[in-house]
Amino acid sequence: METRHRRKFNNANQTVSLRLDGMGCAACATTIEKAIQNVPGVQESSVNFALERTTVQYNPQVTNLEIIQQAVADAGYSAYSLEDLSPDEHEDSEKATRQARQRELT
């Protein structure tokens, strides 16, 4: 399940991908999506339950990564920037992504 939300801003935006922890069902993905959508400055967000990831496009003049992560935490989940993961954590995350894609194909 993947959900999307878009808002228009005239300023240059940044895009970040986050690993999500704590999701147990598609309703969890919807809860996270709503939490991210409520952050002022978020232009577009997409939560993928199977991959346990979200991609967020936001206006850095209005919000920042820490505020987005806090919104996810306030909803009861955890969000980690893929850039902040150690090599082992990143490898584990990539392995989980490949396994999730494989499950979707079968």
Phi and psi restraints in degrees (range 20) as a CNS / XPLOR table:
assign (resid 1 and name C) (resid 2 and name N)
       (resid 2 and name CA) (resid 2 and name C) 1.0 -135.5 20.0 2
assign (resid 2 and name N) (resid 2 and name CA)
       (resid 2 and name C) (resid 3 and name N) 1.0 132.0 20.0 2
assign (resid 2 and name C) (resid 3 and name N)
       (resid 3 and name CA) (resid 3 and name C) 1.0 -118.5 20.0 2
assign (resid 3 and name N) (resid 3 and name CA)
       (resid 3 and name C) (resid 4 and name N) 1.0 152.4 20.0 2
assign (resid 3 and name C) (resid 4 and name N)
       (resid 4 and name CA) (resid 4 and name C) 1.0 -134.6 20.0 2
assign (resid 4 and name N) (resid 4 and name CA)
       (resid 4 and name C) (resid 5 and name N) 1.0 150.6 20.0 2
assign (resid 4 and name C) (resid 5 and name N)
       (resid 5 and name CA) (resid 5 and name C) 1.0 -143.8 20.0 2
assign (resid 5 and name N) (resid 5 and name CA)
       (resid 5 and name C) (resid 6 and name N) 1.0 136.5 20.0 2
assign (resid 5 and name C) (resid 6 and name N)
       (resid 6 and name CA) (resid 6 and name C) 1.0 -129.9 20.0 2
assign (resid 6 and name N) (resid 6 and name CA)
       (resid 6 and name C) (resid 7 and name N) 1.0 140.7 20.0 2
assign (resid 6 and name C) (resid 7 and name N)
       (resid 7 and name CA) (resid 7 and name C) 1.0 -135.8 20.0 2
assign (resid 7 and name N) (resid 7 and name CA)
       (resid 7 and name C) (resid 8 and name N) 1.0 151.3 20.0 2
assign (resid 7 and name C) (resid 8 and name N)
       (resid 8 and name CA) (resid 8 and name C) 1.0 -99.2 20.0 2
assign (resid 8 and name N) (resid 8 and name CA)
       (resid 8 and name C) (resid 9 and name N) 1.0 134.5 20.0 2
assign (resid 8 and name C) (resid 9 and name N)
       (resid 9 and name CA) (resid 9 and name C) 1.0 -133.6 20.0 2
assign (resid 9 and name N) (resid 9 and name CA)
       (resid 9 and name C) (resid 10 and name N) 1.0 150.0 20.0 2
assign (resid 9 and name C) (resid 10 and name N)
       (resid 10 and name CA) (resid 10 and name C) 1.0 -87.9 20.0 2
assign (resid 10 and name N) (resid 10 and name CA)
       (resid 10 and name C) (resid 11 and name N) 1.0 -16.2 20.0 2
assign (resid 10 and name C) (resid 11 and name N)
       (resid 11 and name CA) (resid 11 and name C) 1.0 -86.1 20.0 2
assign (resid 11 and name N) (resid 11 and name CA)
       (resid 11 and name C) (resid 12 and name N) 1.0 165.3 20.0 2
assign (resid 11 and name C) (resid 12 and name N)
       (resid 12 and name CA) (resid 12 and name C) 1.0 -65.2 20.0 2
assign (resid 12 and name N) (resid 12 and name CA)
       (resid 12 and name C) (resid 13 and name N) 1.0 135.6 20.0 2
assign (resid 12 and name C) (resid 13 and name N)
       (resid 13 and name CA) (resid 13 and name C) 1.0 -108.6 20.0 2
assign (resid 13 and name N) (resid 13 and name CA)
       (resid 13 and name C) (resid 14 and name N) 1.0 161.7 20.0 2
assign (resid 13 and name C) (resid 14 and name N)
       (resid 14 and name CA) (resid 14 and name C) 1.0 -115.8 20.0 2
assign (resid 14 and name N) (resid 14 and name CA)
       (resid 14 and name C) (resid 15 and name N) 1.0 150.9 20.0 2
assign (resid 14 and name C) (resid 15 and name N)
       (resid 15 and name CA) (resid 15 and name C) 1.0 -121.6 20.0 2
assign (resid 15 and name N) (resid 15 and name CA)
       (resid 15 and name C) (resid 16 and name N) 1.0 135.1 20.0 2
assign (resid 15 and name C) (resid 16 and name N)
       (resid 16 and name CA) (resid 16 and name C) 1.0 -134.5 20.0 2
assign (resid 16 and name N) (resid 16 and name CA)
       (resid 16 and name C) (resid 17 and name N) 1.0 143.2 20.0 2
assign (resid 16 and name C) (resid 17 and name N)
       (resid 17 and name CA) (resid 17 and name C) 1.0 -107.6 20.0 2
assign (resid 17 and name N) (resid 17 and name CA)
       (resid 17 and name C) (resid 18 and name N) 1.0 134.8 20.0 2
assign (resid 17 and name C) (resid 18 and name N)
       (resid 18 and name CA) (resid 18 and name C) 1.0 -124.7 20.0 2
assign (resid 18 and name N) (resid 18 and name CA)
       (resid 18 and name C) (resid 19 and name N) 1.0 142.6 20.0 2
assign (resid 18 and name C) (resid 19 and name N)
       (resid 19 and name CA) (resid 19 and name C) 1.0 -86.2 20.0 2
assign (resid 19 and name N) (resid 19 and name CA)
       (resid 19 and name C) (resid 20 and name N) 1.0 135.7 20.0 2
assign (resid 19 and name C) (resid 20 and name N)
       (resid 20 and name CA) (resid 20 and name C) 1.0 -109.5 20.0 2
assign (resid 20 and name N) (resid 20 and name CA)
       (resid 20 and name C) (resid 21 and name N) 1.0 138.2 20.0 2
assign (resid 20 and name C) (resid 21 and name N)
       (resid 21 and name CA) (resid 21 and name C) 1.0 -121.9 20.0 2
assign (resid 21 and name N) (resid 21 and name CA)
       (resid 21 and name C) (resid 22 and name N) 1.0 144.8 20.0 2
assign (resid 21 and name C) (resid 22 and name N)
       (resid 22 and name CA) (resid 22 and name C) 1.0 104.7 20.0 2
assign (resid 22 and name N) (resid 22 and name CA)
       (resid 22 and name C) (resid 23 and name N) 1.0 -5.9 20.0 2
assign (resid 22 and name C) (resid 23 and name N)
       (resid 23 and name CA) (resid 23 and name C) 1.0 -76.4 20.0 2
assign (resid 23 and name N) (resid 23 and name CA)
       (resid 23 and name C) (resid 24 and name N) 1.0 133.4 20.0 2
assign (resid 23 and name C) (resid 24 and name N)
       (resid 24 and name CA) (resid 24 and name C) 1.0 -118.6 20.0 2
assign (resid 24 and name N) (resid 24 and name CA)
       (resid 24 and name C) (resid 25 and name N) 1.0 -12.1 20.0 2
assign (resid 24 and name C) (resid 25 and name N)
       (resid 25 and name CA) (resid 25 and name C) 1.0 -158.5 20.0 2
assign (resid 25 and name N) (resid 25 and name CA)
       (resid 25 and name C) (resid 26 and name N) 1.0 174.1 20.0 2
assign (resid 25 and name C) (resid 26 and name N)
       (resid 26 and name CA) (resid 26 and name C) 1.0 -64.2 20.0 2
assign (resid 26 and name N) (resid 26 and name CA)
       (resid 26 and name C) (resid 27 and name N) 1.0 -30.7 20.0 2
assign (resid 26 and name C) (resid 27 and name N)
       (resid 27 and name CA) (resid 27 and name C) 1.0 -63.9 20.0 2
assign (resid 27 and name N) (resid 27 and name CA)
       (resid 27 and name C) (resid 28 and name N) 1.0 -32.4 20.0 2
assign (resid 27 and name C) (resid 28 and name N)
       (resid 28 and name CA) (resid 28 and name C) 1.0 -62.8 20.0 2
assign (resid 28 and name N) (resid 28 and name CA)
       (resid 28 and name C) (resid 29 and name N) 1.0 -42.1 20.0 2
assign (resid 28 and name C) (resid 29 and name N)
       (resid 29 and name CA) (resid 29 and name C) 1.0 -61.4 20.0 2
assign (resid 29 and name N) (resid 29 and name CA)
       (resid 29 and name C) (resid 30 and name N) 1.0 -39.9 20.0 2
assign (resid 29 and name C) (resid 30 and name N)
       (resid 30 and name CA) (resid 30 and name C) 1.0 -65.3 20.0 2
assign (resid 30 and name N) (resid 30 and name CA)
       (resid 30 and name C) (resid 31 and name N) 1.0 -40.9 20.0 2
assign (resid 30 and name C) (resid 31 and name N)
       (resid 31 and name CA) (resid 31 and name C) 1.0 -61.4 20.0 2
assign (resid 31 and name N) (resid 31 and name CA)
       (resid 31 and name C) (resid 32 and name N) 1.0 -44.9 20.0 2
assign (resid 31 and name C) (resid 32 and name N)
       (resid 32 and name CA) (resid 32 and name C) 1.0 -64.0 20.0 2
assign (resid 32 and name N) (resid 32 and name CA)
       (resid 32 and name C) (resid 33 and name N) 1.0 -43.6 20.0 2
assign (resid 32 and name C) (resid 33 and name N)
       (resid 33 and name CA) (resid 33 and name C) 1.0 -58.5 20.0 2
assign (resid 33 and name N) (resid 33 and name CA)
       (resid 33 and name C) (resid 34 and name N) 1.0 -44.7 20.0 2
assign (resid 33 and name C) (resid 34 and name N)
       (resid 34 and name CA) (resid 34 and name C) 1.0 -64.1 20.0 2
assign (resid 34 and name N) (resid 34 and name CA)
       (resid 34 and name C) (resid 35 and name N) 1.0 -39.5 20.0 2
assign (resid 34 and name C) (resid 35 and name N)
       (resid 35 and name CA) (resid 35 and name C) 1.0 -62.1 20.0 2
assign (resid 35 and name N) (resid 35 and name CA)
       (resid 35 and name C) (resid 36 and name N) 1.0 -43.0 20.0 2
assign (resid 35 and name C) (resid 36 and name N)
       (resid 36 and name CA) (resid 36 and name C) 1.0 -67.9 20.0 2
assign (resid 36 and name N) (resid 36 and name CA)
       (resid 36 and name C) (resid 37 and name N) 1.0 -41.6 20.0 2
assign (resid 36 and name C) (resid 37 and name N)
       (resid 37 and name CA) (resid 37 and name C) 1.0 -60.5 20.0 2
assign (resid 37 and name N) (resid 37 and name CA)
       (resid 37 and name C) (resid 38 and name N) 1.0 -30.7 20.0 2
assign (resid 37 and name C) (resid 38 and name N)
       (resid 38 and name CA) (resid 38 and name C) 1.0 -79.0 20.0 2
assign (resid 38 and name N) (resid 38 and name CA)
       (resid 38 and name C) (resid 39 and name N) 1.0 -4.8 20.0 2
assign (resid 38 and name C) (resid 39 and name N)
       (resid 39 and name CA) (resid 39 and name C) 1.0 -80.0 20.0 2
assign (resid 39 and name N) (resid 39 and name CA)
       (resid 39 and name C) (resid 40 and name N) 1.0 119.0 20.0 2
assign (resid 39 and name C) (resid 40 and name N)
       (resid 40 and name CA) (resid 40 and name C) 1.0 -58.8 20.0 2
assign (resid 40 and name N) (resid 40 and name CA)
       (resid 40 and name C) (resid 41 and name N) 1.0 134.9 20.0 2
assign (resid 40 and name C) (resid 41 and name N)
       (resid 41 and name CA) (resid 41 and name C) 1.0 100.7 20.0 2
assign (resid 41 and name N) (resid 41 and name CA)
       (resid 41 and name C) (resid 42 and name N) 1.0 -11.7 20.0 2
assign (resid 41 and name C) (resid 42 and name N)
       (resid 42 and name CA) (resid 42 and name C) 1.0 -77.2 20.0 2
assign (resid 42 and name N) (resid 42 and name CA)
       (resid 42 and name C) (resid 43 and name N) 1.0 123.9 20.0 2
assign (resid 42 and name C) (resid 43 and name N)
       (resid 43 and name CA) (resid 43 and name C) 1.0 -91.9 20.0 2
assign (resid 43 and name N) (resid 43 and name CA)
       (resid 43 and name C) (resid 44 and name N) 1.0 -46.3 20.0 2
assign (resid 43 and name C) (resid 44 and name N)
       (resid 44 and name CA) (resid 44 and name C) 1.0 -144.7 20.0 2
assign (resid 44 and name N) (resid 44 and name CA)
       (resid 44 and name C) (resid 45 and name N) 1.0 140.9 20.0 2
assign (resid 44 and name C) (resid 45 and name N)
       (resid 45 and name CA) (resid 45 and name C) 1.0 -142.3 20.0 2
assign (resid 45 and name N) (resid 45 and name CA)
       (resid 45 and name C) (resid 46 and name N) 1.0 147.2 20.0 2
assign (resid 45 and name C) (resid 46 and name N)
       (resid 46 and name CA) (resid 46 and name C) 1.0 -143.8 20.0 2
assign (resid 46 and name N) (resid 46 and name CA)
       (resid 46 and name C) (resid 47 and name N) 1.0 118.8 20.0 2
assign (resid 46 and name C) (resid 47 and name N)
       (resid 47 and name CA) (resid 47 and name C) 1.0 -107.1 20.0 2
assign (resid 47 and name N) (resid 47 and name CA)
       (resid 47 and name C) (resid 48 and name N) 1.0 129.4 20.0 2
assign (resid 47 and name C) (resid 48 and name N)
       (resid 48 and name CA) (resid 48 and name C) 1.0 -114.1 20.0 2
assign (resid 48 and name N) (resid 48 and name CA)
       (resid 48 and name C) (resid 49 and name N) 1.0 108.6 20.0 2
assign (resid 48 and name C) (resid 49 and name N)
       (resid 49 and name CA) (resid 49 and name C) 1.0 -62.4 20.0 2
assign (resid 49 and name N) (resid 49 and name CA)
       (resid 49 and name C) (resid 50 and name N) 1.0 -45.4 20.0 2
assign (resid 49 and name C) (resid 50 and name N)
       (resid 50 and name CA) (resid 50 and name C) 1.0 -62.4 20.0 2
assign (resid 50 and name N) (resid 50 and name CA)
       (resid 50 and name C) (resid 51 and name N) 1.0 -37.1 20.0 2
assign (resid 50 and name C) (resid 51 and name N)
       (resid 51 and name CA) (resid 51 and name C) 1.0 -91.2 20.0 2
assign (resid 51 and name N) (resid 51 and name CA)
       (resid 51 and name C) (resid 52 and name N) 1.0 -7.7 20.0 2
assign (resid 51 and name C) (resid 52 and name N)
       (resid 52 and name CA) (resid 52 and name C) 1.0 54.4 20.0 2
assign (resid 52 and name N) (resid 52 and name CA)
       (resid 52 and name C) (resid 53 and name N) 1.0 47.3 20.0 2
assign (resid 52 and name C) (resid 53 and name N)
       (resid 53 and name CA) (resid 53 and name C) 1.0 -137.4 20.0 2
assign (resid 53 and name N) (resid 53 and name CA)
       (resid 53 and name C) (resid 54 and name N) 1.0 157.0 20.0 2
assign (resid 53 and name C) (resid 54 and name N)
       (resid 54 and name CA) (resid 54 and name C) 1.0 -136.5 20.0 2
assign (resid 54 and name N) (resid 54 and name CA)
       (resid 54 and name C) (resid 55 and name N) 1.0 146.2 20.0 2
assign (resid 54 and name C) (resid 55 and name N)
       (resid 55 and name CA) (resid 55 and name C) 1.0 -119.0 20.0 2
assign (resid 55 and name N) (resid 55 and name CA)
       (resid 55 and name C) (resid 56 and name N) 1.0 128.4 20.0 2
assign (resid 55 and name C) (resid 56 and name N)
       (resid 56 and name CA) (resid 56 and name C) 1.0 -127.0 20.0 2
assign (resid 56 and name N) (resid 56 and name CA)
       (resid 56 and name C) (resid 57 and name N) 1.0 130.1 20.0 2
assign (resid 56 and name C) (resid 57 and name N)
       (resid 57 and name CA) (resid 57 and name C) 1.0 -108.4 20.0 2
assign (resid 57 and name N) (resid 57 and name CA)
       (resid 57 and name C) (resid 58 and name N) 1.0 127.3 20.0 2
assign (resid 57 and name C) (resid 58 and name N)
       (resid 58 and name CA) (resid 58 and name C) 1.0 -143.5 20.0 2
assign (resid 58 and name N) (resid 58 and name CA)
       (resid 58 and name C) (resid 59 and name N) 1.0 161.9 20.0 2
assign (resid 58 and name C) (resid 59 and name N)
       (resid 59 and name CA) (resid 59 and name C) 1.0 -91.1 20.0 2
assign (resid 59 and name N) (resid 59 and name CA)
       (resid 59 and name C) (resid 60 and name N) 1.0 112.2 20.0 2
assign (resid 59 and name C) (resid 60 and name N)
       (resid 60 and name CA) (resid 60 and name C) 1.0 -68.5 20.0 2
assign (resid 60 and name N) (resid 60 and name CA)
       (resid 60 and name C) (resid 61 and name N) 1.0 -11.8 20.0 2
assign (resid 60 and name C) (resid 61 and name N)
       (resid 61 and name CA) (resid 61 and name C) 1.0 -81.4 20.0 2
assign (resid 61 and name N) (resid 61 and name CA)
       (resid 61 and name C) (resid 62 and name N) 1.0 -13.3 20.0 2
assign (resid 61 and name C) (resid 62 and name N)
       (resid 62 and name CA) (resid 62 and name C) 1.0 -110.4 20.0 2
assign (resid 62 and name N) (resid 62 and name CA)
       (resid 62 and name C) (resid 63 and name N) 1.0 -37.7 20.0 2
assign (resid 62 and name C) (resid 63 and name N)
       (resid 63 and name CA) (resid 63 and name C) 1.0 -144.0 20.0 2
assign (resid 63 and name N) (resid 63 and name CA)
       (resid 63 and name C) (resid 64 and name N) 1.0 -179.9 20.0 2
assign (resid 63 and name C) (resid 64 and name N)
       (resid 64 and name CA) (resid 64 and name C) 1.0 -148.6 20.0 2
assign (resid 64 and name N) (resid 64 and name CA)
       (resid 64 and name C) (resid 65 and name N) 1.0 174.0 20.0 2
assign (resid 64 and name C) (resid 65 and name N)
       (resid 65 and name CA) (resid 65 and name C) 1.0 -58.6 20.0 2
assign (resid 65 and name N) (resid 65 and name CA)
       (resid 65 and name C) (resid 66 and name N) 1.0 -41.3 20.0 2
assign (resid 65 and name C) (resid 66 and name N)
       (resid 66 and name CA) (resid 66 and name C) 1.0 -63.0 20.0 2
assign (resid 66 and name N) (resid 66 and name CA)
       (resid 66 and name C) (resid 67 and name N) 1.0 -38.0 20.0 2
assign (resid 66 and name C) (resid 67 and name N)
       (resid 67 and name CA) (resid 67 and name C) 1.0 -67.7 20.0 2
assign (resid 67 and name N) (resid 67 and name CA)
       (resid 67 and name C) (resid 68 and name N) 1.0 -40.3 20.0 2
assign (resid 67 and name C) (resid 68 and name N)
       (resid 68 and name CA) (resid 68 and name C) 1.0 -64.3 20.0 2
assign (resid 68 and name N) (resid 68 and name CA)
       (resid 68 and name C) (resid 69 and name N) 1.0 -44.5 20.0 2
assign (resid 68 and name C) (resid 69 and name N)
       (resid 69 and name CA) (resid 69 and name C) 1.0 -63.3 20.0 2
assign (resid 69 and name N) (resid 69 and name CA)
       (resid 69 and name C) (resid 70 and name N) 1.0 -37.7 20.0 2
assign (resid 69 and name C) (resid 70 and name N)
       (resid 70 and name CA) (resid 70 and name C) 1.0 -66.4 20.0 2
assign (resid 70 and name N) (resid 70 and name CA)
       (resid 70 and name C) (resid 71 and name N) 1.0 -37.2 20.0 2
assign (resid 70 and name C) (resid 71 and name N)
       (resid 71 and name CA) (resid 71 and name C) 1.0 -62.0 20.0 2
assign (resid 71 and name N) (resid 71 and name CA)
       (resid 71 and name C) (resid 72 and name N) 1.0 -40.5 20.0 2
assign (resid 71 and name C) (resid 72 and name N)
       (resid 72 and name CA) (resid 72 and name C) 1.0 -65.5 20.0 2
assign (resid 72 and name N) (resid 72 and name CA)
       (resid 72 and name C) (resid 73 and name N) 1.0 -43.3 20.0 2
assign (resid 72 and name C) (resid 73 and name N)
       (resid 73 and name CA) (resid 73 and name C) 1.0 -63.0 20.0 2
assign (resid 73 and name N) (resid 73 and name CA)
       (resid 73 and name C) (resid 74 and name N) 1.0 -41.1 20.0 2
assign (resid 73 and name C) (resid 74 and name N)
       (resid 74 and name CA) (resid 74 and name C) 1.0 -63.2 20.0 2
assign (resid 74 and name N) (resid 74 and name CA)
       (resid 74 and name C) (resid 75 and name N) 1.0 -25.9 20.0 2
assign (resid 74 and name C) (resid 75 and name N)
       (resid 75 and name CA) (resid 75 and name C) 1.0 -82.4 20.0 2
assign (resid 75 and name N) (resid 75 and name CA)
       (resid 75 and name C) (resid 76 and name N) 1.0 -6.4 20.0 2
assign (resid 75 and name C) (resid 76 and name N)
       (resid 76 and name CA) (resid 76 and name C) 1.0 101.9 20.0 2
assign (resid 76 and name N) (resid 76 and name CA)
       (resid 76 and name C) (resid 77 and name N) 1.0 15.6 20.0 2
assign (resid 76 and name C) (resid 77 and name N)
       (resid 77 and name CA) (resid 77 and name C) 1.0 -128.8 20.0 2
assign (resid 77 and name N) (resid 77 and name CA)
       (resid 77 and name C) (resid 78 and name N) 1.0 177.9 20.0 2
assign (resid 77 and name C) (resid 78 and name N)
       (resid 78 and name CA) (resid 78 and name C) 1.0 -123.6 20.0 2
assign (resid 78 and name N) (resid 78 and name CA)
       (resid 78 and name C) (resid 79 and name N) 1.0 143.9 20.0 2
assign (resid 78 and name C) (resid 79 and name N)
       (resid 79 and name CA) (resid 79 and name C) 1.0 -132.2 20.0 2
assign (resid 79 and name N) (resid 79 and name CA)
       (resid 79 and name C) (resid 80 and name N) 1.0 130.1 20.0 2
assign (resid 79 and name C) (resid 80 and name N)
       (resid 80 and name CA) (resid 80 and name C) 1.0 -126.1 20.0 2
assign (resid 80 and name N) (resid 80 and name CA)
       (resid 80 and name C) (resid 81 and name N) 1.0 132.2 20.0 2
assign (resid 80 and name C) (resid 81 and name N)
       (resid 81 and name CA) (resid 81 and name C) 1.0 -64.2 20.0 2
assign (resid 81 and name N) (resid 81 and name CA)
       (resid 81 and name C) (resid 82 and name N) 1.0 133.8 20.0 2
assign (resid 81 and name C) (resid 82 and name N)
       (resid 82 and name CA) (resid 82 and name C) 1.0 -63.2 20.0 2
assign (resid 82 and name N) (resid 82 and name CA)
       (resid 82 and name C) (resid 83 and name N) 1.0 -26.2 20.0 2
assign (resid 82 and name C) (resid 83 and name N)
       (resid 83 and name CA) (resid 83 and name C) 1.0 -72.1 20.0 2
assign (resid 83 and name N) (resid 83 and name CA)
       (resid 83 and name C) (resid 84 and name N) 1.0 -23.6 20.0 2
assign (resid 83 and name C) (resid 84 and name N)
       (resid 84 and name CA) (resid 84 and name C) 1.0 -87.9 20.0 2
assign (resid 84 and name N) (resid 84 and name CA)
       (resid 84 and name C) (resid 85 and name N) 1.0 -5.9 20.0 2
assign (resid 84 and name C) (resid 85 and name N)
       (resid 85 and name CA) (resid 85 and name C) 1.0 -76.1 20.0 2
assign (resid 85 and name N) (resid 85 and name CA)
       (resid 85 and name C) (resid 86 and name N) 1.0 146.0 20.0 2
assign (resid 85 and name C) (resid 86 and name N)
       (resid 86 and name CA) (resid 86 and name C) 1.0 -69.5 20.0 2
assign (resid 86 and name N) (resid 86 and name CA)
       (resid 86 and name C) (resid 87 and name N) 1.0 163.1 20.0 2
assign (resid 86 and name C) (resid 87 and name N)
       (resid 87 and name CA) (resid 87 and name C) 1.0 -55.1 20.0 2
assign (resid 87 and name N) (resid 87 and name CA)
       (resid 87 and name C) (resid 88 and name N) 1.0 -40.1 20.0 2
assign (resid 87 and name C) (resid 88 and name N)
       (resid 88 and name CA) (resid 88 and name C) 1.0 -66.1 20.0 2
assign (resid 88 and name N) (resid 88 and name CA)
       (resid 88 and name C) (resid 89 and name N) 1.0 -43.2 20.0 2
assign (resid 88 and name C) (resid 89 and name N)
       (resid 89 and name CA) (resid 89 and name C) 1.0 -65.2 20.0 2
assign (resid 89 and name N) (resid 89 and name CA)
       (resid 89 and name C) (resid 90 and name N) 1.0 -39.4 20.0 2
assign (resid 89 and name C) (resid 90 and name N)
       (resid 90 and name CA) (resid 90 and name C) 1.0 -65.2 20.0 2
assign (resid 90 and name N) (resid 90 and name CA)
       (resid 90 and name C) (resid 91 and name N) 1.0 -41.2 20.0 2
assign (resid 90 and name C) (resid 91 and name N)
       (resid 91 and name CA) (resid 91 and name C) 1.0 -63.1 20.0 2
assign (resid 91 and name N) (resid 91 and name CA)
       (resid 91 and name C) (resid 92 and name N) 1.0 -43.5 20.0 2
assign (resid 91 and name C) (resid 92 and name N)
       (resid 92 and name CA) (resid 92 and name C) 1.0 -62.1 20.0 2
assign (resid 92 and name N) (resid 92 and name CA)
       (resid 92 and name C) (resid 93 and name N) 1.0 -40.1 20.0 2
assign (resid 92 and name C) (resid 93 and name N)
       (resid 93 and name CA) (resid 93 and name C) 1.0 -65.1 20.0 2
assign (resid 93 and name N) (resid 93 and name CA)
       (resid 93 and name C) (resid 94 and name N) 1.0 -43.1 20.0 2
assign (resid 93 and name C) (resid 94 and name N)
       (resid 94 and name CA) (resid 94 and name C) 1.0 -65.5 20.0 2
assign (resid 94 and name N) (resid 94 and name CA)
       (resid 94 and name C) (resid 95 and name N) 1.0 -39.0 20.0 2
assign (resid 94 and name C) (resid 95 and name N)
       (resid 95 and name CA) (resid 95 and name C) 1.0 -62.6 20.0 2
assign (resid 95 and name N) (resid 95 and name CA)
       (resid 95 and name C) (resid 96 and name N) 1.0 -44.1 20.0 2
assign (resid 95 and name C) (resid 96 and name N)
       (resid 96 and name CA) (resid 96 and name C) 1.0 -62.6 20.0 2
assign (resid 96 and name N) (resid 96 and name CA)
       (resid 96 and name C) (resid 97 and name N) 1.0 -37.9 20.0 2
assign (resid 96 and name C) (resid 97 and name N)
       (resid 97 and name CA) (resid 97 and name C) 1.0 -64.0 20.0 2
assign (resid 97 and name N) (resid 97 and name CA)
       (resid 97 and name C) (resid 98 and name N) 1.0 -45.3 20.0 2
assign (resid 97 and name C) (resid 98 and name N)
       (resid 98 and name CA) (resid 98 and name C) 1.0 -62.1 20.0 2
assign (resid 98 and name N) (resid 98 and name CA)
       (resid 98 and name C) (resid 99 and name N) 1.0 -41.7 20.0 2
assign (resid 98 and name C) (resid 99 and name N)
       (resid 99 and name CA) (resid 99 and name C) 1.0 -65.5 20.0 2
assign (resid 99 and name N) (resid 99 and name CA)
       (resid 99 and name C) (resid 100 and name N) 1.0 -40.4 20.0 2
assign (resid 99 and name C) (resid 100 and name N)
       (resid 100 and name CA) (resid 100 and name C) 1.0 -64.6 20.0 2
assign (resid 100 and name N) (resid 100 and name CA)
       (resid 100 and name C) (resid 101 and name N) 1.0 -41.8 20.0 2
assign (resid 100 and name C) (resid 101 and name N)
       (resid 101 and name CA) (resid 101 and name C) 1.0 -63.6 20.0 2
assign (resid 101 and name N) (resid 101 and name CA)
       (resid 101 and name C) (resid 102 and name N) 1.0 -39.9 20.0 2
assign (resid 101 and name C) (resid 102 and name N)
       (resid 102 and name CA) (resid 102 and name C) 1.0 -63.2 20.0 2
assign (resid 102 and name N) (resid 102 and name CA)
       (resid 102 and name C) (resid 103 and name N) 1.0 -41.7 20.0 2
assign (resid 102 and name C) (resid 103 and name N)
       (resid 103 and name CA) (resid 103 and name C) 1.0 -62.8 20.0 2
assign (resid 103 and name N) (resid 103 and name CA)
       (resid 103 and name C) (resid 104 and name N) 1.0 -37.6 20.0 2
assign (resid 103 and name C) (resid 104 and name N)
       (resid 104 and name CA) (resid 104 and name C) 1.0 -65.2 20.0 2
assign (resid 104 and name N) (resid 104 and name CA)
       (resid 104 and name C) (resid 105 and name N) 1.0 -31.6 20.0 2
assign (resid 104 and name C) (resid 105 and name N)
       (resid 105 and name CA) (resid 105 and name C) 1.0 -80.3 20.0 2
assign (resid 105 and name N) (resid 105 and name CA)
       (resid 105 and name C) (resid 106 and name N) 1.0 -21.5 20.0 2
